[in-house]
Amino acid sequence: MTEKQHLLLIGAGLCGSLLALRMAQRGFQVTLVEKRPDLRDVTQDAGRSINLALSDRGLKGLRLAGVEEKALELCIPMLGRMIHDKEGNTFMSNYSGRDGEYINSISRPGLNMLLLDAAEAMPNVEIIFNKGCKSVDLENASAVFEDYTTKERTELKGDIILGTDGAGSVVRKSMFNDRNFLFSFSQDYLTHGYKEITIPASDSGGYRTEKGALHIWPRGEDMLIALPNLDGSFTVTLFLPYSNSDYCFDNLTTPEMVTEYFTKEYPDAVALMPNLVEEFFDNPTGPLGTIKCSPWNSYGKSLILGDAAHAIVPFYGQGMNASFEDVVVFDEILENQKDASIDWKKVFYEYEKARKHDTDAIADLAVDNFHEMKEHTASPLFQQKRKIEMILESQFPDVYSSKYSLVTFNENIGYAEALRKGRAQDKAILNLLDDKKISEADKPSEILNIVISETNAILHDDDVAFS
């Protein structure tokens, strides 16, 4: 059924390379085209990585394609958030009260190279680099590409086009500009941007601070985070307003201002970053935005997946995981096809129907977590809530999961359900703590019963309000 089907994939990032691998395993002929050079042959640009947090949903996609074990070799487990205050005190907040639940720091280029190697090893995959997509004929599943060096233009055609070409997707832009069907699109930027800096390995090659944590310096409006790398270094990311703040990218324009800001806000981090000033000015400032759109398919000939369909901000660590979950859902729908030949229009429709509400939910959750990380993680009430959640998860692992756990460690429920239940649980615990109706000193079974009761009441009220 699939041997004669030719899939043209545009974009060989994480989603595209995993999708190419899985579709090749299904027997399709795959052409994967990427505008950038082969990252296995070139030095990566500094300051653009934002280390990735690989968790259960992403691992499920890698497992589907048979590369999970190799990917785990590139991972560093992070058990929780290490919160740093201005005085240099730290507070460890585990991600889960259950054993064995943690997220993994992984290099974006390292994982991408692994997936490209696996896809390229398939006899029915051709990967073409240095050819940027210039235009797409959605109705006829063809696209025009321009060679980066020679500027020569080439047209490639498939039975269908799968657009995995990221937040700046040319395939999505072609859908937007197509007047033959209605296309809705929104792009919302945060008022903050990001810039990367490095905590290098120690002279002995070890880590200068705790390896098994995602470090956060929450400062209300600003935030610094750090994720470990295999070579002993940490990738540090500053999230800062562009403008209209005492310290912002618009006014951190001199070495003296940069040093003053970091020394005031992150004194313990400054001691770990010997190249702070140089990297601040050498590395680019990147924007942070959310993209939502619909429909994701056109003419039964083209479909967008991953960031091309639903780019999100990085604060739940789910961008890559959501894209890998796209591959899992798409694969499941193909598996359920009973016809002798594939009805791509039906496949695309069912895929979007199954996926859109969940990707909208994780986009909203990611923005929520941005505010939680920079503002709430340092607050006593939030820390009390986390302690209650850790008690419930450790004492009743099969009964209770926090919102974070529902999103991150429960790949068998959708993001939308995790959002609905998780927000209700958060509201319940915060209300109960504020009203002094529960405390961490109470009997765990009593805490569980009252939290479940209050959560159910909130869910019921929400159902009534939106019915």
N, C-alpha and C positions, 0 to 999 in steps of 0.2 A: 504493500500500500504506500509506503513512504519512500521507497528507493528512487523513484523518478521525481520526487518533489525537491525543488531547489529553493533553499531559504537564503535570502540576502539579508545579513545582519549588519547594521550600521552602528559602529561604536564598540570598541574592544576593551572597554573598562571592565570593572568587576562583574556587573550584570551581564554584559554582552559576552564576555569570555566564558562565564558559567553556562549561559543559555546556549552558546554555540556548542560547548562540550556535551550538554545533555541532549540537544537536538541531534547531534551526530550519533550519540549512543542509541537514539531511536531509529537511526537509519536514514535520516535526511542528508541530502547533499548541502553543505553549508559553506557559504562565502562570507567571511567576516572582514569588514573593512574599517580601518582606523585612520583618523587624520594625523595622529602624532607618530613619531618614530617608534620603532620597537623598543619598549622600555628595557628590554633585556640587553640592549646594545648601547644604551646611552646613559649618561649620568643624570639623575633626577634633579629637577630644579628645587632649590631650597625654599622652605617657607610655605609650601602648598599642600602638605600631607594631611593635616588633622588626623592623628593616629586613629585607627578604627577600633571599635569595641565589638568583637565578635561574640555573639551569644546564641541561645538555643535555636532561634528561627533561622539564623544564617547557617549554623552547623547542620541543620536539617537539609538545607539545600546542597551543601557540600557533601553530605552523606549520600544524598540521592545520586550524585554524580561520581561517587566513589573516591573522593579526594579529601574527606574529613581528616583522616589520620595524618596525612602529609601537612595539612593546614595547621593542625594542632602542634606540630613540631615548630611552627613559627610563632606560637602564642606564649604570652606571659599572663598567667592568671592574676586577676585583680579581685580581691575578696570584698572590697568595699571602698567607700570614699574616706580619704584621710583629710579631715578639715583642719586648715591652718588659720589661727586668728592673728591679729596684728602683733601680739606679744610673742608669737612664735610657739604658742601652745598648740597641741594637736589633739584631735578627737577622731577615733576610727568608728565609722558607721558602716557596718557590714551590709551587703546588698540583700542578704537573705539570712533567716534564722535556721534554714535547713542546711545540712551538710552537702557539700558538693555543688552548690549553686553559686556561681561567680561568673564574671565576664572576662574576656580575654583581650589584652592589648596585642594588636597585630599590625604589621607594616602594610600599608596599602600597596606599594610597589611589590613587596615580597609575595603577597597573596595573588596579586594580578599576574605576576610572572609564573607562579605555580599553575594557575588556571590556563594561561596561554600555552604553557608547555604541554599540559594534558590535552587541550583542544588540538594543538598542532600535531600531536602524536596520532590522532585519528586519521585514517586514510581518506575519509570523506569530508575533510575540512581544509579550506584554503584561507589563509590569513594574509591580508594585503595592508601594508602600513604606508604612512606618508601620503595618503589620498583623502583629502577633505571633501565631504559631501557639499555640493553647491546647490543642487535642486533635486526634487523628488517628484516623479510622476506616480501619484498615489494609486490611480486607477489601473495603471499597467504594471505596477510593481517594478519600476526601474528608477535609477538614480544616476546623476552625473557627478563625477568626482574629479578633482583637480590635484595633480601631482604637486607636492610641496616644492620640489626642486625644479622640475622642468616646466611647470605650469600647464602641462598638457592635460587635456580633459578627456575622460573616458566614461562611457555609459555602461553600466552593469544592470542586469535584469535577473529577477528571480520569479518563482511562482508566487511568493509573497515577500514583503519587506517587514522585518522586525527592527524597530528603531530603539536602540539602547544607547543613544548618543548624548546622554546626560542632560543637565539642566538647561544647556543652551541648544537643545535639540533642533536640528534642521528638519527632521521628519515632522516634529510637532509644529514647527513654523509653517511647513507646507500645508498641514491640516488647517492651521489658523487662517491661512491665506486662500484656501479653497472655498469658493463661493457657492459650491454645489451642495454643501451641507452646513448645518449650524454647529459652530465650535465655540465653547465657552472656555475662557482662560483667565486666571488671576495669578499675579506674582506680587507677593508681599515681602518687603525687606524689613529686617529689624533696623532700629536706629544704631545698632552696634555693628562693628566690623571685628575682624580677628587678625592677629599677627603672631607668627611662631618664633620661638627662641629655643635655645638648647641648654639643658643641664648636661654637660659632658660626663663621661665616665670618670671615675677617680683615677689617680695616677697608677693604681694597681689594677685598673680595669673593672673595678666593682661599681656598685651603685652608691650615689652620694646621699640618698634618702631611701625610705621604705620602698622596696621593689614591688610588693604584692598589693598595691593600692592605686586607685585613681586619686591623685592629689588635687584638692580644691582650696583656693584662697578666695572665699566669698567676701565681697566688699559692698554689697548693696546694689550699686549701679555698675560696678566693674567686677571682673572675675579673672583669676588665673587658674589654669588647670595643667596637670602634668601627667603623662602616661609613659610607662617604661618601655624601653627598646631592648632587644636581645644583646646589643653591644655594651650595655651598662649605662647608656645615656637615657635621658628623658626628653620627649618632645613636649615643650611647654607652649601653651596657647593663651594669649591675652585676649580677652573680650572686653571691648571698650567702646563707649559712644564715639561717633564720628565728630560730634560737635555739641555745643550748648551744655558743657559741663566744666567743672574746675580743671579736670584732667580729661582730655579727649584727643583723638588723633589729630584734630585740627590745631591743637596748641602744643602737643609734644613734638616740637620741631627742632630742639637743640639737645645736645648731649646732657647739658646741665638740667634741663626740664625732665628728661627721661630718667636720669639718676635720682632727681628729687622725688619724682612720682613713685618709682619702685621702692626707694629707701623708706618712704613714708608708709606705703600701703603693703609692701611685701618684703619686709626686712630679712626674714629668714630665707626667702627665695633668692634674694640678691646675692647672698654669699655663695650660692650654688651655681650662679650663671656668670662666669668670668668674661664671656663675650657678649654680655647683655646689650651694651650700647651699639656695638658694631652690627649685631644681628638685627636689632630693632630698626636700624636705618637701611640695612641691606635687604631685608626680607620684605615682600609685598604685604600690603594690607588687603584682606579679602572681604567681600560682602557676605551676608548671611540672609538667605531668603527662603520662602516657601512657594512652591508652584502647585496649583491645582488646575485641572482642566478636564474637559469631557466633550465628545467621546474620545476614547483612546484608539479607535479603529476607524477605517474608512474603506468603503467599497468592497469589504471582504478581502482586501489585498494588502493592507498594511495595519500595523499595530505598534504602539509605543509601550515600553515597559521601563521599570526602574526610574531613575531620576528624570528621564524624559517625560514621564507621565506624572510623577509626584515627588519632586525634590523637596526635602525638608531640612530644617536646621539641625545641627548635630547633637543636641543636648539630651537626647534619650539614647544616643549611641545606636540608633536603629535604622539609619539610612541604608547602609549596606545590607543589614539583616532583612529589611523590608524588600529590598531589590532581589535578594536571594530567595525570599519567600515568594516573590512574583514567579520565579522560575518553577518553584514547587507547585504552585496553584495552576500555572499554565500546563505543566506536565500532567497534573491530575486530570485536567479537562481533556487533554489529548488521549489519556489512557481510557477515559470513559466513552470515547467515540466508538460507536458500534457499526457505523456505515462502512461499506467497502472502500469508499473514497472520502477524504476529509472535506467537510463543509467548513471552510475557514471562517466564513461570515458568522456561522453559528458558534464556532470555537471562540472567536474574538468577543462576541456578544456575551457568552457565558462567562468568559474570563473576567471581563470588566464588571459584570453584574456581581460576581463573587468577590471582587477585589476592591472596588472603588470606595465603599464605605469604610473599609479597614484602613486604606491608605490616607483617607481624609482624617481618620481618627488619630493615627500616629503623627500626622502633621500637627494637629492641635496639641497632642500630648507633648511633642518636642518643644513647642513654644512654652507650654506650661512649665516644663522642666527647666527651661532657661531661667525663668524667674525664681523657681525653687532653688536652683543651684547657687545663683548669685546673691539671693536675698535670704532665703528661709533656712538653708542648711546650718547657718550659724545661730539661729534663734533657739532659745531654751525650749519653747513649745514644740518646735519641729523635732528637736532631739528627743523629747519625751515621747512623741508619736513614734519615732523610729524604735525606741526601746520597747514600747508596747508591741509593735509589729514583730520585732525579733522574738519576744516572749511567745507570742501566739504562733509564729511559724515554727519555732523550735519545739514547743510543747504539743502543737496540733498540726504537724506537717501535712497531713492529708485533708485537713479541713479548712485551713486559713492560708491565704496568700495576699500579701500587700499589693498595692497597685503596681509598684515597681516589679514585683515578682510575676504578676499577671502578664505584664507587657514583655518582660525579658526572659522569663524561664518557663512560660506556658505556651509553647508553640502550637498546641492543639486547640486553643481558642483564638478568635480573631482580635485584632487591635480594638475594634469598636466595642466588643463586649468587655475587654479589659478596661477600656476608658470608662464605660458606664458603671461597672461594678467598682472599679478602683477609685473613681471620684467619690462615689457614695461612701465607701469605707473611709477615705481620708476625712470627709466631712463629719462622719460619725465619730471617729476617734478624736478629732480636734474639738468638736463640740463637747464630748464627754470629759475630756481633759480640762477644757476651759470652765466647765460647770462643776469640776471637782467630783465627778461621779465615778471616775476610775483613776487608778495610779498604778505604777509598776510594782508597788508593794502588795497589791491585791492578789487574791488567789487566781491563777491563770484561767481556770475554768469559768470563774465568775466574770472575768474580763471578756472572755470569748462570748459568753451568752449575751452580755449587754451590748457588745459591739455588733454581733450578728443581728440582734433585735433592732438596734438603731439604724443599721445599714439597710435592713429590709424595709423599715419605715420610710427611709429616704428614697429608696428605689420605688416603692409604691407611690409616694407623692409625685415623684418625677414621671412615672407612667401615667398617672391621672392627669398631670399638667400637660403632657404632650399627646394624650390620646384624642 
